[in-house]
Amino acid sequence: MWWTHNDSGPIAPEVYAVDESGATLATITLAVPLRDWEAITVTEGADGTPRVLVGDVGDNFGGSWPDVSVYRFPEPAALADATVEPEDITLAYADGGRDAEAMMVDPRDGRLYVVSKEFSGGVYAAPEELDPAGVNTLERIDSAPLFATDAAFSPDGGRYVIRTYWGVTVYDATEGVPGASLGSIELPESDQGESIAFTPDGTALMAGTEGVNAPVWRVPLEERHLSGESAEEEPERSAEASGESEADTAGGGALPFILGGVVVAALAVGGIVLLARRG
């Protein structure tokens, strides 16, 4: 199962649970404003309960908002359409407002990171423990690729990726964040590529784009990304050029996500915690 969400504009504040074919399993309406949702992920709470985090971290006015929000709610044990009132967690950048579209959570310790979408973008770390009652300061800890549009951790936390409109960079997170680059991969061309997630086994990426009936591509990782061998000096290779596109591996190219006409902004690996729980 995967989670995806609406973006911004005159649309409902909804997230969607979808299966591998793109069929919508449940629509969850959040009783909060929809300012500029840009990211979604699933993490495990201290009590072992999976929780969905929705990042209202975009800023269509170039970083003019003094703070942004992350909405957190328990993942439903039984999938059905529902309205929920999530926790509203406030984040503020230590060095001033930023536009961001990328958010990820380390599955090993639950720490949240936001990646700004700028010419000189940065990776920002939230406090180790998020405080729903206060303002959580985001501290810049590393630089980021130009115009980052999403980010994700692997299921075991050993890797993380940051994607842009054009490609994705893989990082070794064995010793934490920031980690050394393991090289980049070009992604299939898309209208507005703004989503990335690992498959539950951590061997491939799922890359998506915005729009009605938007496709999602499965892009296998190369051995150098899985082994941890640094490849910073190697040229980028496209998924298609390396013979590893979804069209080659499954004969079908993209996986069509048909979500009833909604605008899809991002997807996350709900299966990271769901597979162990649901078998």
C-alpha positions as YAML, in Angstrom:
chain: A
units: angstrom
residues:
- id: 1
  name: MET
  ca: [0.00, 0.00, 0.00]
- id: 2
  name: TRP
  ca: [1.13, 3.54, -0.80]
- id: 3
  name: TRP
  ca: [0.06, 7.00, 0.38]
- id: 4
  name: THR
  ca: [-0.36, 10.00, -1.92]
- id: 5
  name: HIS
  ca: [-1.93, 13.43, -1.52]
- id: 6
  name: ASN
  ca: [-3.33, 16.61, -3.02]
- id: 7
  name: ASP
  ca: [-1.14, 19.67, -3.48]
- id: 8
  name: SER
  ca: [-2.58, 23.20, -3.30]
- id: 9
  name: GLY
  ca: [-5.34, 25.29, -4.78]
- id: 10
  name: PRO
  ca: [-9.14, 24.93, -4.61]
- id: 11
  name: ILE
  ca: [-9.03, 21.22, -3.78]
- id: 12
  name: ALA
  ca: [-9.84, 19.14, -0.72]
- id: 13
  name: PRO
  ca: [-7.26, 18.47, 2.03]
- id: 14
  name: GLU
  ca: [-7.18, 14.76, 1.27]
- id: 15
  name: VAL
  ca: [-4.67, 11.92, 1.29]
- id: 16
  name: TYR
  ca: [-5.20, 8.62, -0.46]
- id: 17
  name: ALA
  ca: [-4.24, 5.03, 0.26]
- id: 18
  name: VAL
  ca: [-3.68, 3.22, -3.02]
- id: 19
  name: ASP
  ca: [-2.64, -0.28, -3.99]
- id: 20
  name: GLU
  ca: [0.06, -1.35, -6.43]
- id: 21
  name: SER
  ca: [-2.30, -1.04, -9.39]
- id: 22
  name: GLY
  ca: [-3.18, 2.54, -8.46]
- id: 23
  name: ALA
  ca: [-6.69, 1.76, -7.20]
- id: 24
  name: THR
  ca: [-7.80, 4.00, -4.33]
- id: 25
  name: LEU
  ca: [-8.38, 2.00, -1.15]
- id: 26
  name: ALA
  ca: [-9.37, 4.90, 1.10]
- id: 27
  name: THR
  ca: [-9.65, 8.69, 1.10]
- id: 28
  name: ILE
  ca: [-8.68, 10.40, 4.34]
- id: 29
  name: THR
  ca: [-9.75, 14.01, 4.77]
- id: 30
  name: LEU
  ca: [-7.65, 16.07, 7.16]
- id: 31
  name: ALA
  ca: [-9.54, 18.70, 9.15]
- id: 32
  name: VAL
  ca: [-6.80, 21.29, 8.54]
- id: 33
  name: PRO
  ca: [-6.03, 23.97, 5.93]
- id: 34
  name: LEU
  ca: [-4.38, 22.95, 2.68]
- id: 35
  name: ARG
  ca: [-1.80, 25.65, 2.06]
- id: 36
  name: ASP
  ca: [0.87, 23.93, -0.05]
- id: 37
  name: TRP
  ca: [1.16, 20.23, 0.70]
- id: 38
  name: GLU
  ca: [4.32, 18.79, -0.83]
- id: 39
  name: ALA
  ca: [5.33, 15.55, 0.90]
- id: 40
  name: ILE
  ca: [4.04, 12.49, 2.70]
- id: 41
  name: THR
  ca: [5.73, 9.65, 4.53]
- id: 42
  name: VAL
  ca: [5.02, 6.92, 7.06]
- id: 43
  name: THR
  ca: [6.96, 6.37, 10.25]
- id: 44
  name: GLU
  ca: [6.57, 4.25, 13.36]
- id: 45
  name: GLY
  ca: [5.68, 5.87, 16.66]
- id: 46
  name: ALA
  ca: [7.28, 5.05, 20.01]
- id: 47
  name: ASP
  ca: [4.41, 2.68, 20.72]
- id: 48
  name: GLY
  ca: [4.92, 0.86, 17.42]
- id: 49
  name: THR
  ca: [1.87, 2.39, 15.75]
- id: 50
  name: PRO
  ca: [2.48, 3.53, 12.15]
- id: 51
  name: ARG
  ca: [1.82, 7.23, 11.67]
- id: 52
  name: VAL
  ca: [1.29, 9.19, 8.48]
- id: 53
  name: LEU
  ca: [3.06, 12.55, 8.19]
- id: 54
  name: VAL
  ca: [1.88, 15.12, 5.64]
- id: 55
  name: GLY
  ca: [4.31, 17.95, 4.93]
- id: 56
  name: ASP
  ca: [2.66, 21.33, 4.36]
- id: 57
  name: VAL
  ca: [6.18, 22.59, 3.69]
- id: 58
  name: GLY
  ca: [5.82, 24.30, 0.31]
- id: 59
  name: ASP
  ca: [5.81, 28.04, -0.08]
- id: 60
  name: ASN
  ca: [4.44, 29.41, -3.33]
- id: 61
  name: PHE
  ca: [5.66, 32.87, -2.27]
- id: 62
  name: GLY
  ca: [9.35, 32.00, -2.16]
- id: 63
  name: GLY
  ca: [9.90, 31.54, 1.56]
- id: 64
  name: SER
  ca: [7.75, 34.39, 2.86]
- id: 65
  name: TRP
  ca: [5.91, 32.31, 5.43]
- id: 66
  name: PRO
  ca: [7.56, 32.38, 8.88]
- id: 67
  name: ASP
  ca: [6.75, 28.73, 9.56]
- id: 68
  name: VAL
  ca: [5.40, 25.56, 7.96]
- id: 69
  name: SER
  ca: [3.48, 22.57, 9.26]
- id: 70
  name: VAL
  ca: [3.63, 18.81, 9.37]
- id: 71
  name: TYR
  ca: [0.35, 17.03, 10.05]
- id: 72
  name: ARG
  ca: [0.60, 13.68, 11.83]
- id: 73
  name: PHE
  ca: [-2.08, 11.06, 12.43]
- id: 74
  name: PRO
  ca: [-2.15, 7.32, 13.18]
- id: 75
  name: GLU
  ca: [-2.43, 5.18, 10.11]
- id: 76
  name: PRO
  ca: [-5.91, 3.61, 10.15]
- id: 77
  name: ALA
  ca: [-5.92, -0.03, 11.18]
- id: 78
  name: ALA
  ca: [-8.83, -0.60, 8.81]
- id: 79
  name: LEU
  ca: [-8.81, 1.32, 5.56]
- id: 80
  name: ALA
  ca: [-12.01, 3.26, 4.93]
- id: 81
  name: ASP
  ca: [-12.96, 6.79, 3.96]
- id: 82
  name: ALA
  ca: [-12.76, 9.01, 7.03]
- id: 83
  name: THR
  ca: [-12.10, 12.51, 8.37]
- id: 84
  name: VAL
  ca: [-9.34, 12.89, 10.96]
- id: 85
  name: GLU
  ca: [-7.98, 15.72, 13.11]
- id: 86
  name: PRO
  ca: [-4.20, 15.35, 12.96]
- id: 87
  name: GLU
  ca: [-1.55, 16.80, 15.23]
- id: 88
  name: ASP
  ca: [-0.30, 20.10, 13.83]
- id: 89
  name: ILE
  ca: [3.49, 20.28, 14.25]
- id: 90
  name: THR
  ca: [5.02, 23.69, 13.53]
- id: 91
  name: LEU
  ca: [8.47, 23.96, 11.93]
- id: 92
  name: ALA
  ca: [10.58, 27.10, 11.41]
- id: 93
  name: TYR
  ca: [13.96, 27.46, 9.68]
- id: 94
  name: ALA
  ca: [16.82, 28.76, 11.79]
- id: 95
  name: ASP
  ca: [18.08, 30.81, 8.81]
- id: 96
  name: GLY
  ca: [14.78, 32.20, 7.55]
- id: 97
  name: GLY
  ca: [11.86, 31.02, 5.45]
- id: 98
  name: ARG
  ca: [12.39, 28.57, 2.60]
- id: 99
  name: ASP
  ca: [10.36, 26.92, -0.12]
- id: 100
  name: ALA
  ca: [10.57, 23.14, 0.17]
- id: 101
  name: GLU
  ca: [8.97, 20.12, -1.43]
- id: 102
  name: ALA
  ca: [11.00, 17.30, 0.11]
- id: 103
  name: MET
  ca: [10.58, 15.66, 3.51]
- id: 104
  name: MET
  ca: [11.88, 12.36, 4.84]
- id: 105
  name: VAL
  ca: [12.03, 10.52, 8.17]
- id: 106
  name: ASP
  ca: [14.85, 8.22, 9.26]
- id: 107
  name: PRO
  ca: [13.18, 4.89, 10.19]
- id: 108
  name: ARG
  ca: [15.93, 4.14, 12.69]
- id: 109
  name: ASP
  ca: [15.33, 7.03, 15.06]
- id: 110
  name: GLY
  ca: [12.28, 8.87, 13.68]
- id: 111
  name: ARG
  ca: [14.17, 12.08, 12.97]
- id: 112
  name: LEU
  ca: [12.56, 14.32, 10.35]
- id: 113
  name: TYR
  ca: [14.43, 16.15, 7.60]
- id: 114
  name: VAL
  ca: [13.25, 18.80, 5.13]
- id: 115
  name: VAL
  ca: [15.13, 19.62, 1.92]
- id: 116
  name: SER
  ca: [14.67, 23.12, 0.51]
- id: 117
  name: LYS
  ca: [13.96, 23.74, -3.18]
- id: 118
  name: GLU
  ca: [16.45, 26.43, -4.16]
- id: 119
  name: PHE
  ca: [19.52, 27.15, -6.29]
- id: 120
  name: SER
  ca: [21.57, 26.62, -3.13]
- id: 121
  name: GLY
  ca: [19.21, 24.21, -1.44]
- id: 122
  name: GLY
  ca: [19.92, 22.63, 1.90]
- id: 123
  name: VAL
  ca: [19.11, 19.60, 4.02]
- id: 124
  name: TYR
  ca: [17.51, 20.70, 7.29]
- id: 125
  name: ALA
  ca: [17.21, 18.54, 10.41]
- id: 126
  name: ALA
  ca: [14.33, 18.86, 12.85]
- id: 127
  name: PRO
  ca: [14.89, 18.29, 16.57]
- id: 128
  name: GLU
  ca: [15.27, 14.64, 17.61]
- id: 129
  name: GLU
  ca: [11.83, 14.78, 19.20]
- id: 130
  name: LEU
  ca: [9.07, 16.83, 17.60]
- id: 131
  name: ASP
  ca: [7.06, 19.00, 19.98]
- id: 132
  name: PRO
  ca: [3.44, 19.45, 18.83]
- id: 133
  name: ALA
  ca: [3.00, 22.25, 21.39]
- id: 134
  name: GLY
  ca: [5.93, 24.42, 20.33]
- id: 135
  name: VAL
  ca: [7.97, 25.61, 17.36]
- id: 136
  name: ASN
  ca: [10.48, 23.05, 16.09]
- id: 137
  name: THR
  ca: [13.59, 24.67, 14.61]
- id: 138
  name: LEU
  ca: [15.04, 23.28, 11.38]
- id: 139
  name: GLU
  ca: [18.85, 23.49, 11.29]
- id: 140
  name: ARG
  ca: [20.77, 23.36, 8.01]
- id: 141
  name: ILE
  ca: [23.23, 20.43, 8.07]
- id: 142
  name: ASP
  ca: [24.15, 19.93, 4.41]
- id: 143
  name: SER
  ca: [23.75, 21.25, 0.88]
- id: 144
  name: ALA
  ca: [21.23, 19.72, -1.52]
- id: 145
  name: PRO
  ca: [20.87, 19.27, -5.28]
- id: 146
  name: LEU
  ca: [19.40, 22.07, -7.36]
- id: 147
  name: PHE
  ca: [15.60, 22.32, -7.02]
- id: 148
  name: ALA
  ca: [14.92, 19.25, -4.87]
- id: 149
  name: THR
  ca: [11.32, 18.08, -5.22]
- id: 150
  name: ASP
  ca: [11.22, 15.04, -2.90]
- id: 151
  name: ALA
  ca: [13.32, 12.81, -0.66]
- id: 152
  name: ALA
  ca: [13.02, 9.42, 1.00]
- id: 153
  name: PHE
  ca: [14.83, 6.94, 3.22]
- id: 154
  name: SER
  ca: [15.23, 3.28, 2.40]
- id: 155
  name: PRO
  ca: [13.25, 0.90, 4.64]
- id: 156
  name: ASP
  ca: [16.33, 0.03, 6.74]
- id: 157
  name: GLY
  ca: [17.60, 3.63, 6.89]
- id: 158
  name: GLY
  ca: [20.90, 2.74, 5.23]
- id: 159
  name: ARG
  ca: [20.27, 4.93, 2.19]
- id: 160
  name: TYR
  ca: [18.39, 8.09, 1.38]
- id: 161
  name: VAL
  ca: [17.64, 9.79, -1.91]
- id: 162
  name: ILE
  ca: [16.93, 13.36, -2.98]
- id: 163
  name: ARG
  ca: [15.20, 13.85, -6.32]
- id: 164
  name: THR
  ca: [14.88, 16.84, -8.62]
- id: 165
  name: TYR
  ca: [12.79, 17.32, -11.74]
- id: 166
  name: TRP
  ca: [15.49, 15.54, -13.72]
- id: 167
  name: GLY
  ca: [17.11, 12.87, -11.58]
- id: 168
  name: VAL
  ca: [17.84, 11.43, -8.17]
- id: 169
  name: THR
  ca: [20.99, 11.29, -6.02]
- id: 170
  name: VAL
  ca: [21.56, 8.33, -3.71]
- id: 171
  name: TYR
  ca: [23.34, 8.82, -0.38]
- id: 172
  name: ASP
  ca: [24.92, 6.42, 2.11]
- id: 173
  name: ALA
  ca: [23.21, 6.98, 5.47]
- id: 174
  name: THR
  ca: [25.05, 4.22, 7.34]
- id: 175
  name: GLU
  ca: [26.60, 6.81, 9.64]
- id: 176
  name: GLY
  ca: [23.58, 9.12, 9.53]
- id: 177
  name: VAL
  ca: [22.77, 12.35, 7.72]
- id: 178
  name: PRO
  ca: [24.53, 13.93, 5.93]
- id: 179
  name: GLY
  ca: [25.93, 10.95, 4.07]
- id: 180
  name: ALA
  ca: [28.32, 10.49, 1.17]
- id: 181
  name: SER
  ca: [26.90, 10.55, -2.34]
- id: 182
  name: LEU
  ca: [26.77, 7.18, -4.08]
- id: 183
  name: GLY
  ca: [26.00, 8.72, -7.45]
- id: 184
  name: SER
  ca: [23.01, 9.90, -9.42]
- id: 185
  name: ILE
  ca: [20.49, 8.43, -11.83]
- id: 186
  name: GLU
  ca: [18.41, 10.23, -14.42]
- id: 187
  name: LEU
  ca: [14.69, 9.58, -14.07]
- id: 188
  name: PRO
  ca: [12.16, 9.06, -16.86]
- id: 189
  name: GLU
  ca: [11.00, 12.33, -18.37]
- id: 190
  name: SER
  ca: [7.78, 13.61, -16.82]
- id: 191
  name: ASP
  ca: [5.66, 16.74, -16.81]
- id: 192
  name: GLN
  ca: [6.36, 17.67, -13.18]
- id: 193
  name: GLY
  ca: [8.27, 15.00, -11.31]
- id: 194
  name: GLU
  ca: [7.77, 15.62, -7.60]
- id: 195
  name: SER
  ca: [7.63, 12.23, -5.89]
- id: 196
  name: ILE
  ca: [10.11, 9.51, -4.96]
- id: 197
  name: ALA
  ca: [9.98, 6.50, -2.66]
- id: 198
  name: PHE
  ca: [11.82, 3.25, -2.10]
- id: 199
  name: THR
  ca: [10.14, -0.08, -2.76]
- id: 200
  name: PRO
  ca: [9.64, -2.08, 0.46]
- id: 201
  name: ASP
  ca: [12.68, -4.27, -0.30]
- id: 202
  name: GLY
  ca: [14.88, -1.20, -0.83]
- id: 203
  name: THR
  ca: [16.21, -2.30, -4.23]
- id: 204
  name: ALA
  ca: [14.30, 0.12, -6.45]
- id: 205
  name: LEU
  ca: [12.70, 3.55, -6.49]
- id: 206
  name: MET
  ca: [9.16, 4.57, -7.36]
- id: 207
  name: ALA
  ca: [9.12, 7.92, -9.17]
- id: 208
  name: GLY
  ca: [5.95, 9.85, -9.90]
- id: 209
  name: THR
  ca: [4.68, 13.08, -11.36]
- id: 210
  name: GLU
  ca: [1.73, 15.40, -10.79]
- id: 211
  name: GLY
  ca: [-1.51, 15.25, -12.72]
- id: 212
  name: VAL
  ca: [-4.66, 13.28, -13.37]
- id: 213
  name: ASN
  ca: [-3.93, 9.61, -14.13]
- id: 214
  name: ALA
  ca: [-0.25, 10.38, -13.53]
- id: 215
  name: PRO
  ca: [2.19, 7.54, -14.22]
- id: 216
  name: VAL
  ca: [4.57, 6.06, -11.64]
- id: 217
  name: TRP
  ca: [7.82, 4.44, -12.75]
- id: 218
  name: ARG
  ca: [9.76, 1.68, -11.02]
- id: 219
  name: VAL
  ca: [13.49, 2.37, -11.39]
- id: 220
  name: PRO
  ca: [15.85, -0.34, -10.08]
- id: 221
  name: LEU
  ca: [18.90, 0.87, -8.19]
- id: 222
  name: GLU
  ca: [22.33, -0.03, -9.52]
- id: 223
  name: GLU
  ca: [24.71, -2.27, -7.62]
- id: 224
  name: ARG
  ca: [26.93, 0.68, -6.69]
- id: 225
  name: HIS
  ca: [24.00, 2.30, -4.89]
- id: 226
  name: LEU
  ca: [23.26, -0.86, -2.95]
- id: 227
  name: SER
  ca: [26.86, -1.82, -2.13]
- id: 228
  name: GLY
  ca: [27.84, 1.61, -0.84]
- id: 229
  name: GLU
  ca: [30.71, 2.14, -3.28]
- id: 230
  name: SER
  ca: [31.17, 5.86, -3.85]
- id: 231
  name: ALA
  ca: [30.61, 6.94, -7.45]
- id: 232
  name: GLU
  ca: [30.75, 10.71, -7.18]
- id: 233
  name: GLU
  ca: [33.05, 11.05, -10.18]
- id: 234
  name: GLU
  ca: [31.06, 8.78, -12.49]
- id: 235
  name: PRO
  ca: [28.76, 10.34, -15.09]
- id: 236
  name: GLU
  ca: [25.04, 10.11, -14.58]
- id: 237
  name: ARG
  ca: [23.29, 7.28, -16.37]
- id: 238
  name: SER
  ca: [19.65, 7.25, -17.27]
- id: 239
  name: ALA
  ca: [17.41, 4.40, -16.19]
- id: 240
  name: GLU
  ca: [16.56, 3.67, -19.81]
- id: 241
  name: ALA
  ca: [20.13, 3.87, -21.04]
- id: 242
  name: SER
  ca: [21.26, 1.35, -18.43]
- id: 243
  name: GLY
  ca: [18.58, -1.10, -19.55]
- id: 244
  name: GLU
  ca: [16.80, -0.88, -16.21]
- id: 245
  name: SER
  ca: [13.63, 0.98, -16.98]
- id: 246
  name: GLU
  ca: [10.24, -0.34, -15.95]
- id: 247
  name: ALA
  ca: [9.50, -0.94, -19.63]
- id: 248
  name: ASP
  ca: [12.37, -3.44, -19.73]
- id: 249
  name: THR
  ca: [11.72, -5.10, -16.39]
- id: 250
  name: ALA
  ca: [7.96, -5.43, -16.64]
- id: 251
  name: GLY
  ca: [7.16, -4.79, -20.27]
- id: 252
  name: GLY
  ca: [4.79, -1.99, -19.44]
- id: 253
  name: GLY
  ca: [6.65, 1.25, -18.83]
- id: 254
  name: ALA
  ca: [4.81, 3.33, -16.24]
- id: 255
  name: LEU
  ca: [2.27, 2.15, -13.72]
- id: 256
  name: PRO
  ca: [-0.85, 4.30, -14.18]
- id: 257
  name: PHE
  ca: [-2.19, 5.75, -10.92]
- id: 258
  name: ILE
  ca: [-5.91, 6.41, -11.47]
- id: 259
  name: LEU
  ca: [-7.10, 8.41, -8.51]
- id: 260
  name: GLY
  ca: [-10.54, 9.63, -9.49]
- id: 261
  name: GLY
  ca: [-9.37, 12.87, -11.06]
- id: 262
  name: VAL
  ca: [-7.38, 14.23, -8.10]
- id: 263
  name: VAL
  ca: [-4.07, 16.05, -8.45]
- id: 264
  name: VAL
  ca: [-1.29, 13.81, -7.19]
- id: 265
  name: ALA
  ca: [1.69, 15.50, -5.60]
- id: 266
  name: ALA
  ca: [3.73, 12.78, -3.88]
- id: 267
  name: LEU
  ca: [3.77, 9.19, -2.73]
- id: 268
  name: ALA
  ca: [5.38, 7.35, 0.15]
- id: 269
  name: VAL
  ca: [6.18, 3.79, 1.05]
- id: 270
  name: GLY
  ca: [3.46, 2.85, 3.46]
- id: 271
  name: GLY
  ca: [4.62, -0.71, 2.96]
- id: 272
  name: ILE
  ca: [7.78, -0.09, 4.97]
- id: 273
  name: VAL
  ca: [5.89, -0.64, 8.18]
- id: 274
  name: LEU
  ca: [2.79, -2.26, 6.73]
- id: 275
  name: LEU
  ca: [4.39, -5.39, 5.36]
- id: 276
  name: ALA
  ca: [5.64, -6.46, 8.75]
- id: 277
  name: ARG
  ca: [2.28, -5.71, 10.33]
- id: 278
  name: ARG
  ca: [0.01, -7.14, 7.68]
- id: 279
  name: GLY
  ca: [2.17, -9.87, 6.24]
...
